Amino acid sequence: PNRIRAKAMAVCMAVHWVINFFVGLLFLRLLEQLGPLILYTIFGSFCFLAVIYVKRNVMETKGKTLQEIEMALLPQQ
């Protein structure tokens, strides 16, 4: 909903930056310990799981207004 949009975006961006920090902090250490093949296989696996999750659980919003999206996400009574 529009009334919580700014707060939700702030939380999403905060999580994004925290995760980005840890990736930057740990990437070289993991690359040295695991090797590039294993590390990129793990990364690719997470990406593949993310694609499956999005395909199954996230609705298409192209061409819809924010109000139409909000109505589609509200529980039906």
C-alpha positions as CSV (number, residue, x, y, z in Angstrom):
1,P,0.0,0.0,0.0
2,N,1.0,3.6,-0.6
3,R,0.9,4.4,3.1
4,I,3.8,2.1,3.9
5,R,5.7,2.3,0.6
6,A,8.5,4.6,1.8
7,K,9.1,2.6,5.0
8,A,9.1,-0.7,3.1
9,M,11.6,0.7,0.5
10,A,13.9,1.9,3.3
11,V,13.9,-1.5,4.9
12,C,14.6,-3.2,1.6
13,M,17.5,-0.9,0.8
14,A,18.9,-1.3,4.3
15,V,18.8,-5.1,3.9
16,H,20.4,-4.8,0.4
17,W,23.3,-2.7,1.7
18,V,23.9,-5.0,4.7
19,I,24.0,-8.1,2.4
20,N,26.2,-6.3,-0.1
21,F,28.6,-5.4,2.7
22,F,28.9,-9.0,3.8
23,V,29.4,-10.2,0.2
24,G,32.2,-7.7,-0.3
25,L,33.7,-8.6,3.1
26,L,33.7,-12.4,2.6
27,F,34.0,-13.0,-1.2
28,L,37.8,-13.1,-1.5
29,R,38.2,-15.2,1.6
30,L,35.6,-17.7,0.3
31,L,37.2,-17.7,-3.1
32,E,40.6,-18.6,-1.6
33,Q,39.1,-21.3,0.6
34,L,36.5,-22.9,-1.7
35,G,37.9,-22.1,-5.2
36,P,36.1,-20.4,-8.0
37,L,34.2,-23.5,-9.3
38,I,32.5,-24.2,-6.0
39,L,31.9,-20.6,-5.1
40,Y,30.3,-19.7,-8.4
41,T,28.3,-23.0,-8.3
42,I,26.9,-21.9,-4.9
43,F,26.1,-18.4,-6.3
44,G,24.5,-19.8,-9.4
45,S,22.4,-22.2,-7.3
46,F,21.0,-19.4,-5.2
47,C,20.2,-17.4,-8.4
48,F,18.4,-20.4,-9.8
49,L,16.4,-20.8,-6.6
50,A,15.5,-17.1,-6.7
51,V,14.2,-17.4,-10.2
52,I,12.0,-20.3,-9.3
53,Y,10.7,-18.5,-6.2
54,V,9.9,-15.3,-8.3
55,K,8.2,-17.3,-11.1
56,R,6.0,-19.1,-8.5
57,N,5.2,-16.4,-6.0
58,V,5.6,-12.9,-7.5
59,M,2.7,-11.6,-9.6
60,E,3.2,-9.6,-12.8
61,T,2.8,-5.8,-12.3
62,K,3.6,-4.5,-15.7
63,G,1.1,-2.0,-16.9
64,K,-0.8,-1.9,-13.6
65,T,-1.2,1.1,-11.3
66,L,-0.2,1.0,-7.7
67,Q,-3.9,1.0,-6.7
68,E,-4.6,-2.1,-8.9
69,I,-1.6,-3.9,-7.4
70,E,-2.8,-3.1,-3.9
71,M,-6.3,-4.4,-4.6
72,A,-4.8,-7.6,-6.1
73,L,-2.7,-8.2,-3.0
74,L,-5.4,-7.5,-0.4
75,P,-7.1,-10.6,1.0
76,Q,-10.4,-11.3,-0.6
77,Q,-13.4,-11.0,1.8
